[in-house]
Amino acid sequence: MSGTDWSQAREVDDERPLVPTEWEVARVRASARGLLLPAVLFVALCGLVPFALGFVDRPWQAWVLLGSAVVVAVFGCVMPYLMWLSRSYTITSRRVIVKHGVFVRTRREMFHSRGYTVTLRRGPIQSMTRSGTVTLSNGIDAPLALDDVAGAGRVADALTELVERSQSARPRTDATRVLG
């Protein structure tokens, strides 16, 4: 054995920073605007199902009505909420972490020290609600998209500032000194 002490090892999804100098700048989610229709659907189901049960003559019709209402509630209300809840964006002083997935969790990171461009895209409704999609691209890896982020302008400005700080903190090597 190599004698390595693994007692201090931790899980990959552990929220503690990997280095003591890393701190969390922001933790954001997608805009909750996407939950408006599921909420309206839920309220409509709560009102329409008891109303419709008053017109049902046979017990099997009531069970069919209740069963279909449960299916609509699960796929129209609960699943969109779980999908919204399962996607999170964490911005630290060293990296951007994107986690998503309801049943299969996916985690993707992009370090500020690698350098990337920050692109902000907004539609008309996103402009009114101050949300938008922030895309990070370093030219090598696939772009990392923070979809429909609330406060997208502030997030994009913070990411730009973090990349600039990371790039200015890196030691630069002089090519003439290295080559000759």
C-alpha positions as CSV (number, residue, x, y, z in Angstrom):
1,M,0.0,0.0,0.0
2,S,1.1,3.6,-0.6
3,G,0.3,4.7,2.9
4,T,-2.2,7.4,1.7
5,D,-4.6,8.6,4.3
6,W,-8.1,8.5,2.8
7,S,-9.9,9.4,6.0
8,Q,-10.2,13.1,4.8
9,A,-11.5,12.1,1.3
10,R,-15.0,13.3,0.5
11,E,-17.8,12.8,-2.1
12,V,-17.6,14.7,-5.4
13,D,-21.0,16.4,-4.7
14,D,-19.8,17.6,-1.3
15,E,-20.5,21.4,-1.1
16,R,-17.3,22.3,0.7
17,P,-14.7,24.0,-1.4
18,L,-11.8,21.9,-2.6
19,V,-9.3,24.6,-1.6
20,P,-9.6,26.9,1.4
21,T,-9.3,30.0,-0.8
22,E,-12.5,29.2,-2.8
23,W,-15.7,30.8,-1.7
24,E,-19.2,30.8,-3.1
25,V,-20.1,34.0,-5.0
26,A,-23.7,33.1,-5.9
27,R,-26.1,30.2,-6.2
28,V,-28.9,30.8,-8.7
29,R,-31.7,28.9,-10.4
30,A,-33.6,29.3,-13.6
31,S,-36.3,31.9,-13.4
32,A,-39.5,30.7,-11.7
33,R,-41.5,32.1,-14.6
34,G,-41.7,28.6,-16.1
35,L,-43.7,27.4,-13.1
36,L,-46.6,29.8,-13.8
37,L,-48.5,27.4,-16.1
38,P,-48.1,24.4,-13.8
39,A,-49.4,26.5,-10.9
40,V,-52.4,27.6,-12.9
41,L,-53.0,24.0,-14.0
42,F,-52.9,22.8,-10.4
43,V,-55.4,25.5,-9.3
44,A,-57.7,24.5,-12.2
45,L,-57.5,20.8,-11.3
46,C,-58.3,21.6,-7.7
47,G,-61.5,23.4,-8.8
48,L,-62.6,21.4,-11.8
49,V,-62.2,17.8,-10.4
50,P,-64.6,18.3,-7.5
51,F,-67.0,20.1,-9.8
52,A,-66.9,17.3,-12.4
53,L,-67.3,14.6,-9.6
54,G,-70.8,16.1,-9.0
55,F,-71.9,15.1,-12.5
56,V,-70.6,11.5,-12.3
57,D,-73.3,8.8,-12.0
58,R,-71.2,5.6,-11.6
59,P,-68.3,4.8,-9.3
60,W,-66.0,3.6,-12.2
61,Q,-66.4,7.0,-13.8
62,A,-65.3,8.7,-10.7
63,W,-62.2,6.5,-10.5
64,V,-61.4,7.3,-14.1
65,L,-61.8,11.0,-13.5
66,L,-59.6,10.9,-10.4
67,G,-57.0,8.7,-12.1
68,S,-56.7,11.0,-15.1
69,A,-56.5,14.1,-12.7
70,V,-53.7,12.5,-10.8
71,V,-51.8,11.7,-14.1
72,V,-52.3,15.3,-15.3
73,A,-51.2,16.6,-11.9
74,V,-48.0,14.5,-11.8
75,F,-46.9,15.2,-15.4
76,G,-48.2,18.8,-15.6
77,C,-47.5,20.1,-12.1
78,V,-45.1,18.0,-10.1
79,M,-42.6,17.0,-12.9
80,P,-42.1,20.6,-14.1
81,Y,-41.5,21.7,-10.5
82,L,-39.0,18.9,-9.9
83,M,-37.2,19.7,-13.1
84,W,-36.9,23.3,-12.1
85,L,-35.8,22.4,-8.6
86,S,-33.2,19.9,-9.8
87,R,-31.2,22.5,-11.9
88,S,-28.8,24.8,-10.0
89,Y,-26.0,27.0,-10.9
90,T,-23.2,27.7,-8.4
91,I,-20.6,30.4,-9.0
92,T,-17.5,30.3,-6.8
93,S,-14.4,32.3,-6.9
94,R,-12.6,29.6,-9.0
95,R,-15.3,27.9,-11.1
96,V,-18.9,27.7,-12.4
97,I,-20.8,24.5,-11.4
98,V,-23.9,23.4,-13.2
99,K,-26.0,20.5,-11.8
100,H,-29.1,19.2,-13.4
101,G,-31.2,16.0,-13.6
102,V,-34.2,14.6,-11.8
103,F,-33.3,10.9,-11.8
104,V,-29.7,11.0,-13.2
105,R,-27.7,13.9,-11.8
106,T,-25.2,15.6,-14.1
107,R,-22.5,17.9,-12.9
108,R,-20.4,20.1,-15.1
109,E,-17.7,22.7,-14.2
110,M,-15.8,25.4,-15.9
111,F,-12.8,27.0,-14.2
112,H,-12.3,30.8,-14.5
113,S,-8.6,30.3,-14.9
114,R,-9.1,28.6,-18.3
115,G,-10.7,31.8,-19.6
116,Y,-14.0,32.0,-21.5
117,T,-16.3,34.4,-23.2
118,V,-19.6,35.4,-21.6
119,T,-22.6,35.8,-23.9
120,L,-26.0,37.0,-22.6
121,R,-29.1,36.3,-24.7
122,R,-32.5,37.7,-23.8
123,G,-35.9,37.5,-25.4
124,P,-38.6,40.1,-25.0
125,I,-40.2,38.5,-22.0
126,Q,-36.8,37.7,-20.5
127,S,-35.9,41.4,-20.8
128,M,-39.0,42.4,-18.9
129,T,-38.3,39.9,-16.1
130,R,-34.5,40.6,-16.1
131,S,-33.7,37.0,-16.8
132,G,-31.8,35.5,-19.7
133,T,-29.5,32.7,-20.9
134,V,-25.8,33.2,-20.1
135,T,-23.5,31.1,-22.2
136,L,-19.8,30.4,-21.3
137,S,-17.5,29.3,-24.1
138,N,-13.8,28.8,-23.9
139,G,-13.4,27.6,-27.5
140,I,-12.3,24.1,-26.6
141,D,-15.1,22.5,-24.6
142,A,-18.8,22.5,-25.4
143,P,-20.4,25.8,-24.3
144,L,-21.8,25.9,-20.8
145,A,-25.3,27.4,-20.8
146,L,-27.0,28.8,-17.7
147,D,-30.5,28.7,-19.0
148,D,-33.1,31.4,-18.1
149,V,-31.1,32.7,-15.1
150,A,-32.8,35.2,-12.9
151,G,-30.8,38.4,-12.8
152,A,-28.8,37.5,-15.9
153,G,-27.2,40.8,-16.4
154,R,-25.7,40.8,-12.9
155,V,-24.6,37.2,-13.3
156,A,-22.9,37.9,-16.6
157,D,-21.1,40.9,-15.1
158,A,-20.0,38.9,-12.1
159,L,-18.6,36.1,-14.4
160,T,-16.8,38.6,-16.5
161,E,-15.2,40.2,-13.4
162,L,-14.2,36.7,-12.1
163,V,-12.5,35.7,-15.3
164,E,-10.6,39.1,-15.5
165,R,-9.5,38.6,-11.9
166,S,-8.4,35.1,-12.5
167,Q,-6.5,36.0,-15.7
168,S,-4.7,38.9,-14.1
169,A,-3.8,36.8,-11.0
170,R,-2.1,34.1,-13.2
171,P,1.7,34.5,-13.5
172,R,2.6,35.4,-17.1
173,T,5.8,34.0,-18.7
174,D,7.9,36.1,-21.0
175,A,8.4,34.2,-24.3
176,T,11.9,35.7,-24.8
177,R,12.9,34.5,-21.3
178,V,11.6,31.0,-22.0
179,L,13.0,30.6,-25.5
180,G,16.4,32.1,-25.0
